[in-house]
Amino acid sequence: MVSKKIETSKIFNNKVIYNFLIKNFGKISKDWVFHQWGYMNQNYVVFNDLTKYFIIISLVRNTLRFFYENGIKYNYNDFYSDPELEITNFKITELAEEFDIPIETARRKITELEKSRIIIKQKKKIILDRSVYNRIKPKRQTKITSKYISRLTELMKENNLLDNSIDEIKINKIIQDNFSITWLWFYQLQLPIILSWKKKLFDDINSYYIWGSCGLNQVYNNENISDSSIGSFVLDDYIRYTMDNAGLGLNALSISEMTKIPRATVIRKLKKLEKKNMIKSNSLKQYYISDFTDLKVTPIIQEHFKIKAEFITKMINLLVNKS
């Protein structure tokens, strides 16, 4: 069988994709906010603790990296058919450093995961039991991410970067057929971004999740405004527009219902976020992202778009040459 020739003219680099993402910020930011909030939302309920969830994902990512470095490939079904997943060379110090938490906190989280029989710890080795797989399987997420990437290919076609857009069903199939590599890329996108928010602006991942819920609400409110200029906005202008046209805010109960975080916890974290000028409230105790937010988050978002560009570049190159 003759192998398919790769067309070098269709190979994209990170710079091209980064410039494309920034240029089209006003058109894609809504979709990206929904994508990211949905990812946090479906993952919180796995353990009711985002830190625990992402610790598990960090361990899975390390295994996917090991597979990639050793030329081992799995599709979606084969990867989740193994009775257990073994993570070797586990070091609590590396976990604490990645999550920017004290070693004692990292050790406590691992102990809690052991007691829940989510993991089995054997000296420097950790084993994920098969029973955990159904709780962390990204079956829904592969579809959500495929839909988002498909939307990007439509914009790339409009910008004459692609001859044709790529259907989300086809993208999902390629992701699942090449699961061990595409989901390594996905985790290499998500973990740095989420932990960057936590390290640079928030005390913990849940606070970022709560703050992001306020932002999601404001982005959603913008959807009800008939303003064709939104699509042409650059980063700073879009953030300012979102704050100036915030609409109705969210109260603590609404945030609790959205996030599934207990109301008492939401209230406690909202108070801390207000003290840090990350959110503001009105007389009705409705919460919004604050007027200082654009000064703090714009540099972070720009850095995140570089990470995002790496992921999108790899995915588009794979999709184009698999299509």
Rosetta blueprint (number, residue, H / E / L):
1 M L
2 V L
3 S L
4 K L
5 K L
6 I L
7 E L
8 T H
9 S H
10 K H
11 I L
12 F L
13 N L
14 N H
15 K H
16 V H
17 I H
18 Y H
19 N H
20 F H
21 L H
22 I H
23 K H
24 N L
25 F H
26 G H
27 K H
28 I H
29 S H
30 K H
31 D H
32 W H
33 V H
34 F H
35 H H
36 Q H
37 W H
38 G H
39 Y H
40 M H
41 N H
42 Q H
43 N H
44 Y H
45 V H
46 V H
47 F H
48 N L
49 D L
50 L H
51 T H
52 K H
53 Y H
54 F H
55 I H
56 I H
57 I H
58 S H
59 L H
60 V H
61 R H
62 N H
63 T H
64 L H
65 R H
66 F H
67 F H
68 Y H
69 E H
70 N L
71 G L
72 I L
73 K L
74 Y L
75 N L
76 Y H
77 N H
78 D H
79 F H
80 Y L
81 S L
82 D L
83 P L
84 E E
85 L E
86 E E
87 I E
88 T L
89 N L
90 F L
91 K L
92 I H
93 T H
94 E H
95 L H
96 A H
97 E H
98 E H
99 F H
100 D L
101 I L
102 P L
103 I H
104 E H
105 T H
106 A H
107 R H
108 R H
109 K H
110 I H
111 T H
112 E H
113 L H
114 E H
115 K H
116 S L
117 R L
118 I L
119 I E
120 I E
121 K E
122 Q E
123 K L
124 K L
125 K E
126 I E
127 I E
128 L E
129 D E
130 R H
131 S H
132 V H
133 Y H
134 N H
135 R H
136 I H
137 K L
138 P L
139 K H
140 R H
141 Q H
142 T H
143 K H
144 I H
145 T H
146 S H
147 K H
148 Y H
149 I H
150 S H
151 R H
152 L H
153 T H
154 E H
155 L H
156 M H
157 K H
158 E H
159 N L
160 N L
161 L L
162 L L
163 D L
164 N L
165 S L
166 I L
167 D L
168 E H
169 I H
170 K H
171 I H
172 N H
173 K H
174 I H
175 I H
176 Q H
177 D H
178 N L
179 F H
180 S H
181 I H
182 T H
183 W H
184 L H
185 W H
186 F H
187 Y H
188 Q H
189 L H
190 Q H
191 L H
192 P H
193 I H
194 I H
195 L H
196 S H
197 W H
198 K H
199 K H
200 K H
201 L L
202 F L
203 D L
204 D L
205 I H
206 N H
207 S H
208 Y H
209 Y H
210 I H
211 W H
212 G H
213 S H
214 C H
215 G H
216 L H
217 N H
218 Q H
219 V H
220 Y H
221 N H
222 N H
223 E L
224 N L
225 I L
226 S L
227 D L
228 S H
229 S H
230 I H
231 G H
232 S H
233 F L
234 V L
235 L H
236 D H
237 D H
238 Y H
239 I H
240 R H
241 Y H
242 T H
243 M H
244 D H
245 N L
246 A L
247 G L
248 L L
249 G L
250 L E
251 N L
252 A H
253 L H
254 S H
255 I H
256 S H
257 E H
258 M H
259 T H
260 K L
261 I L
262 P L
263 R H
264 A H
265 T H
266 V H
267 I H
268 R H
269 K H
270 L H
271 K H
272 K H
273 L H
274 E H
275 K H
276 K L
277 N L
278 M L
279 I E
280 K E
281 S E
282 N L
283 S L
284 L L
285 K L
286 Q L
287 Y E
288 Y E
289 I E
290 S L
291 D L
292 F L
293 T H
294 D H
295 L H
296 K H
297 V H
298 T H
299 P H
300 I H
301 I H
302 Q H
303 E H
304 H H
305 F H
306 K H
307 I H
308 K H
309 A H
310 E H
311 F H
312 I H
313 T H
314 K H
315 M H
316 I H
317 N H
318 L H
319 L H
320 V H
321 N H
322 K H
323 S L
